[in-house]
Amino acid sequence: MRQIIIAFILLVNNYCFSQDIELIGGVNKNNFYDFRRNEGHYNSSYISDFGYTFRIGVENVKLKKIDNLNLRFTLSYDKYGGGIKVSDGGNGGGYSTTANINKSIISLGVFPLNFKVKNKIDLNFGIEFSRLMIDGFEGEYNYWLMNWGSSYENLNEKYDRFNARNYFGIRGRIAYDLNITENLILSPQYSYYLGLGSEFEEFPRTTSSMRQYLSLGIQRKIK
């Protein structure tokens, strides 16, 4: 967490100028997912859940000595979760994890692709790196063997930590700017995050996260 905050401060203060600052708050809807087909012994199902987010954005950033490149940076706090039920195995047995997830992360976003349409609509595309803050989970791990029956274990007793520590993914954002004053802007916005890494350190390690956000931002232009 400290490394992400330090990286955000260094990027904004030491390498950039001409900044506009935005404070953002909103809700998210998380869906866990994987690309494996439900066939053979593998089966997965996921339940979506709602959470919330707080975000600081710095945009219209120009790197020193590169005047034609505008960047956007974000520092975010997200709380999200959902339900998972995943099973796998072979002919002689199998195993499954059923869990409810409720965790918090802090993230650094870097947006190199930024466009403005008719001076009102902002389009931003970039990558996001995250660090786990709160590792919340509860559920069961079940395993069974042919001729031996099945056994259940509480996830909190089996694992000290279930969620992965680090995450990365891509994010897109669209916002509509409403001018309140010459230097103050209100921005209703939608963003979408697609996780590209695993959400969990234990089975199921192929599961990632996709999240949709509805938020409201207030931006201060700094000339």
C-alpha positions in Angstrom: 0.0 0.0 0.0 2.7 2.5 0.9 4.6 1.8 -2.3 1.5 2.6 -4.4 0.9 5.9 -2.6 4.6 6.9 -2.9 4.6 6.1 -6.6 1.5 8.3 -7.1 3.1 11.2 -5.3 6.3 10.9 -7.2 4.6 10.7 -10.6 2.4 13.8 -9.8 4.9 16.0 -8.1 8.3 15.2 -9.6 7.7 14.4 -13.2 4.5 16.3 -14.2 3.0 19.8 -14.5 -0.2 21.5 -15.5 -2.5 19.3 -13.4 -6.3 19.2 -12.8 -7.4 17.5 -9.6 -10.6 15.4 -9.3 -12.3 13.8 -6.3 -14.6 10.8 -7.1 -17.0 8.7 -5.2 -19.3 6.0 -6.3 -20.6 2.4 -6.3 -19.2 -0.7 -8.1 -20.7 -4.1 -9.1 -18.2 -6.9 -9.1 -18.3 -10.2 -11.0 -15.7 -12.8 -10.6 -15.0 -14.8 -13.8 -12.8 -17.3 -15.5 -12.3 -18.4 -19.1 -12.4 -22.2 -18.5 -15.4 -24.0 -19.9 -17.7 -26.0 -17.6 -16.9 -29.4 -18.9 -15.4 -32.7 -17.5 -14.8 -32.3 -13.8 -14.5 -28.5 -13.9 -17.5 -26.4 -13.0 -17.6 -22.7 -11.8 -20.4 -20.3 -10.8 -20.2 -16.8 -9.5 -22.5 -14.4 -7.7 -22.1 -10.7 -8.2 -22.1 -8.1 -5.4 -22.1 -4.4 -4.9 -19.4 -2.3 -3.2 -18.0 1.3 -3.3 -15.0 3.3 -4.3 -13.2 6.5 -3.5 -10.7 7.9 -6.1 -8.3 10.8 -6.5 -7.7 11.7 -10.2 -5.0 13.9 -11.7 -5.5 14.6 -15.4 -4.3 16.8 -18.2 -0.9 15.9 -17.0 2.1 16.7 -19.2 5.4 14.9 -18.7 8.4 17.2 -18.6 10.0 17.5 -22.0 7.1 15.7 -23.7 4.5 18.4 -24.3 2.3 16.5 -26.8 1.5 13.6 -24.3 -1.4 14.1 -21.8 -1.7 11.6 -19.0 -4.2 10.8 -16.3 -3.3 9.2 -12.9 -5.6 7.8 -10.2 -5.2 6.7 -6.6 -8.2 4.5 -5.6 -9.7 2.7 -2.6 -12.1 -0.1 -3.6 -14.3 -2.4 -1.5 -15.9 -5.2 -3.5 -16.8 -8.9 -3.3 -19.1 -11.7 -4.4 -19.7 -15.4 -4.2 -17.8 -18.2 -5.8 -18.4 -22.0 -6.2 -15.7 -23.8 -8.2 -15.0 -27.6 -8.4 -12.4 -29.7 -10.2 -10.8 -33.1 -9.9 -10.3 -36.4 -11.7 -11.9 -39.9 -11.9 -10.6 -40.9 -8.5 -11.9 -37.8 -6.6 -12.3 -34.1 -6.6 -12.3 -30.9 -4.7 -14.3 -27.7 -4.5 -14.3 -24.2 -2.9 -17.4 -22.3 -1.9 -16.8 -18.9 -0.5 -18.2 -15.4 0.1 -15.5 -12.7 -0.6 -15.4 -9.2 0.8 -12.1 -7.4 0.4 -10.6 -4.0 0.0 -7.7 -2.8 -2.2 -5.8 0.3 -3.0 -4.8 1.0 -6.7 -2.7 3.1 -8.9 -4.0 3.8 -12.3 -2.0 5.1 -15.3 -4.0 6.3 -18.4 -1.9 7.0 -21.5 -4.9 7.1 -23.9 -7.1 10.2 -23.2 -9.6 11.9 -25.5 -12.1 14.7 -25.3 -15.2 14.8 -27.5 -16.8 18.2 -28.2 -15.0 19.5 -25.1 -17.6 17.8 -22.8 -17.0 14.0 -23.0 -13.9 12.5 -21.6 -12.6 9.0 -22.7 -9.7 7.4 -20.8 -8.0 4.0 -21.2 -5.2 2.7 -19.1 -3.8 0.1 -16.7 -4.3 -0.3 -13.0 -2.1 -2.0 -10.3 -3.6 -2.9 -7.0 -2.6 -4.1 -3.5 -4.7 -6.0 -1.0 -5.6 -4.1 2.2 -8.4 -6.2 3.8 -8.5 -10.0 3.2 -12.1 -10.9 3.9 -13.5 -14.4 3.1 -15.6 -17.2 4.5 -16.6 -20.5 3.2 -15.7 -24.2 2.8 -13.2 -26.4 1.0 -14.5 -29.8 0.2 -12.6 -32.8 -1.1 -13.6 -36.4 -1.8 -11.8 -39.6 -2.8 -13.3 -42.8 -4.4 -14.0 -45.3 -1.6 -13.0 -42.9 1.1 -16.0 -40.5 1.2 -15.7 -36.7 1.5 -14.4 -34.1 4.0 -15.0 -30.4 4.7 -12.7 -27.7 6.0 -13.5 -24.2 7.0 -11.6 -21.8 4.7 -10.6 -19.5 7.6 -9.0 -22.5 9.4 -7.4 -23.9 6.3 -5.8 -20.6 5.0 -4.3 -17.7 6.7 -4.7 -15.7 3.5 -7.0 -16.7 0.7 -7.1 -13.6 -1.6 -4.1 -12.7 -3.7 -2.0 -9.8 -2.6 -1.4 -8.0 -5.9 -3.6 -7.4 -8.9 -3.5 -5.7 -12.3 -5.9 -5.1 -15.1 -7.1 -2.6 -17.7 -9.7 0.2 -17.2 -11.8 2.3 -19.4 -13.7 5.5 -18.3 -16.3 7.8 -19.9 -17.3 11.1 -18.1 -19.5 14.0 -19.0 -18.3 17.4 -17.8 -20.7 19.9 -16.4 -19.2 23.3 -15.8 -20.2 24.8 -12.4 -17.8 27.7 -12.5 -14.8 28.5 -14.8 -12.5 26.3 -12.7 -14.9 23.8 -11.2 -16.5 20.8 -13.0 -19.0 18.2 -12.0 -18.5 14.8 -13.8 -21.0 12.0 -13.8 -19.0 9.0 -15.1 -19.0 5.3 -15.8 -15.9 3.0 -15.8 -15.1 -0.6 -16.4 -12.3 -2.7 -15.0 -11.2 -6.0 -16.4 -8.8 -7.9 -14.2 -6.0 -9.9 -16.0 -4.5 -11.7 -13.0 -5.7 -14.1 -10.4 -7.9 -12.9 -7.5 -6.9 -15.8 -5.2 -3.7 -17.5 -4.0 -5.5 -20.8 -3.5 -7.9 -22.8 -5.6 -9.5 -21.4 -7.8 -6.4 -19.6 -9.1 -7.8 -19.0 -12.6 -10.5 -16.7 -11.3 -10.3 -12.9 -12.0 -12.5 -9.9 -11.4 -14.5 -7.6 -13.6 -16.1 -4.5 -12.1 -18.5 -1.8 -13.3 -18.6 1.7 -11.7 -21.1 4.5 -11.5 -19.5 7.5 -9.9 -19.6 11.3 -9.5 -16.5 13.4 -9.6 -15.8 17.1 -8.9 -12.8 18.5 -10.6 -10.7 21.6 -9.9 -8.8 23.1 -12.8 -5.4 24.3 -11.9 -4.0 26.9 -14.4 
